[in-house]
Amino acid sequence: MNRHLAIGDIHGCITALKALIDFVGLRPDDTIVTLGDYVDRGPDSRAVVDFVINLGKTHHLVPLRGNHEIMMLDSREKKSWLHAWMQYGGDATLLSYSPSPGVAGSFADIPESHMDFLENRLVSYYECETHFFVHANADADKPLMDQTDPSLYWRKYGDPKAHCSGKIMVCGHTAQQSGKPINNEHAICIDTWAHGGGWLSCLDVESGTIWQANESGDRRTLSIADN
């Protein structure tokens, strides 16, 4: 059976990401949906972007865009965005790209392949027969193709209503410091605060299995039915 696997906000946590992928045990027919926010805050955004790019060469990867990728790209041209980006973890991203350890890098240090991935390869949503996947949230009364950027990338989870499609929403963005996903039956949030000492989560939407790993290399499994 084909699995649809959603991975929450990674935020530069390469140790957790590698441990999680190993723990899940990917199959050739899996569809992997990464929910965005690959960069910022965590220790190695560069390694995360590189890993995700390579993952897409060997598996069916659907990489979503997160608000942190938007801030990063906008910061190249707008000084106001650069200041905001630094406050929300952009400094950690530039540090990871620096050729000199401990010294902040610049956009010139970012490989062209990484910029192409962040600028041209990310998508705003994905859907399968029973679920749809977004970074942050969705307007319940609007079809996915009509969603606005504030909803898709910036709105907190809150108390979402059932979507008009009848499908279950899977999202990240709103960090659950408990380390456990939120399940409202018609909406699931799997950002479990990987960068802050929590867990990086992967949800199999068909079985409800949740695999988790953290930056210490610890691993555990949960069931979405218990959350």
N, C-alpha and C positions, 0 to 999 in steps of 0.2 A: 504494500500500500504506500502510495506517495505521501510523504509527510510535509506539512507546512510548518516550518520552524521560525519563530520570531525571536530575535535577540534584542534586548533592551539597550539603553544608552551606555556606550562603552567608555567614553570620556578618557581616552588615553591609557586605559587599564589593560596593557598588553598581556601581562601575566595571567590575569583572570580570563581574558579572551582565549588564549591558547589552551588553558586548562579546561575551559568550558567546551571548546570544540572537540578536544580529545575525549571529554567525558560523555558528550552526546553520542559520539560515534556516527559520523555522517555517512549516509548512503548515497549511491550514485543518482537516485531519483528524488532526492530531497530538494525542496525549494526553501532557501534560506532568506528570510526577510529581516534585514537589519534596520532598526527603527530610527536611525540617525544619531547625531551627536557622537561622532567618532573622535572628535578633537576636544581640547581644552580640559583644564583642571587636573587630570591624571598625569602620571609620570612620563608617558611616551606616546604622544599623539602620532608622531612620525611612524613608529613601528606598527601602530594600529592601522593607519591608512594603508601602509604597505601590505600588511597581512590581509586586509579585506580585499584589496585589489587582486592579490594572488589567489584568494579564495574564490573569487569570481571567475578565474581562469580554469578551475577544476570542478566547480559545482554551479548549479543554477542559483545565482545570487540576485536578489532584488534589493539594492541599497537605497533606502529612503533618505531624504534630506532632513536635517534637523536645524533648529534655530541657531545652533552654534556654528554650523557651516555657513549659514547666511551671514552671521556677524563677521566671521573670518573673511569671507569674500568681499563684503561691503567695506571692510576696514582698509582694503588696498587703496581705495579712492577717497574715502571720507574720514577726515580726522576725528569727527565727532563719534563715528562708529569705532574707530581705533581705541579711543579712550574707554568706551563702554566695553569693548571686547577684552581689553586688558583686565578690567574689573571682574569679568566673568570667566577668567581662566585662559585668555589668549596668551598671557605671558608664558604659561607652561607649554603651550603649543610651539611658540617661537623658540623657546629654550630647547625643545626636543629636536628642532631642525638646525640648531647652531653647530657649526664645525668646531667650535671651541667649547669644551665642557664648562658649564657654569656661567657662560656668557650668552645673553639673549641673541638669537639669530634674527633674520629679516625675511621678508617675502622672497628675496632673491635666493635664499638658501633652500627654498622648497622645490623639489624636483618637478619638472614639467608634467610627468605622468601623474603625480599627486594632484596638481592643480587641475589637470584635465578631469580626473576622477571627481573631485569636489565640485567642479564647475559644470561639467557636462554629463556625468554618468548617473547622478542621483535623481530620483523620482519623488513625486509628492505623495503618492499613495499606491496601494496594491490591493487587489481583492481576489479571493477564491470563492468557491461555491457557498461557504457558510460564514466566512469572516472577511473583514477588510482591515487594512493596516495603515496607520498614519503615525506621524511623529508625536503630535500633541493631543489633538482632539478633532471633532467634526461637528458641524451644525446638523442636528438631527433631521431637520426638514429639507435639507438640500442634498441632491445627488452628489456623489463624490466628484464628478467633473465640474461641479459648480461651487465647490468649497473655496473659501477665501484664505489668504495667507495667515491672517491673525488666528483663525481657528486651527489650521493645519500645523502651525509651527510655534505658536506662542500661548495659546489658551491653556490654563491649568485644567487638570482632570475634573475636579469639582464633583458634581452629581449629574453625569451625562444622561440624557434621555435616550431611549431606544431609537436607532436610526431608521429612517423611512424605507431603507432597502430590506429591512428585516434581518440583516446580517449583524454579527457580533463585532464590535470595534476592538482592535488590539492596538495599544499605544504605549508610548514611553513618556518622557519629558518631565512628568511630575514625580520627583524622587520620593520613594517610600522608604523612610529611614528605618522602618521596622525590618527591612530586608525581605519582606514578603509582598508579592503582587496583590493588587486589589481586584476583586471579581464582583462586578455588579450584575452578573448574568448576561446582560446585553453589552457590557463594556468591561475590558480588562486592561489594567495598567501594569506593565512589567519593568518600569524603571525602578530598580531596587538599590540605588545609591552605591554603585560600584566604586566610584571615585572617593566616596566619603567614609569608607570602612565597611560598606555593606557588601552586596553580592551583585554579580552580573548574571542575568537570568535568560534562559532560553525556554520558550513555551512551544510544545507540540500542540497545535490547536485541535487536532483530531482526537488525541488521546487524553489531553489535559495534563500530561506530564510536564513538570518544570524541572529543568536541570539548573544548578547554580554553582558558580565558582567565584572565589575572591582573589585579591592580590597576594594573599598568603599561600595560595594554591589549594586551599580547602575546597571541598566539594560536598554537595548534598542534593537530594531530590525532594520535591514536594508534589502535591497534586492541586490543580487549580480548583478542584471541587472543595478543598479544605480551606480556601481563602475567600 
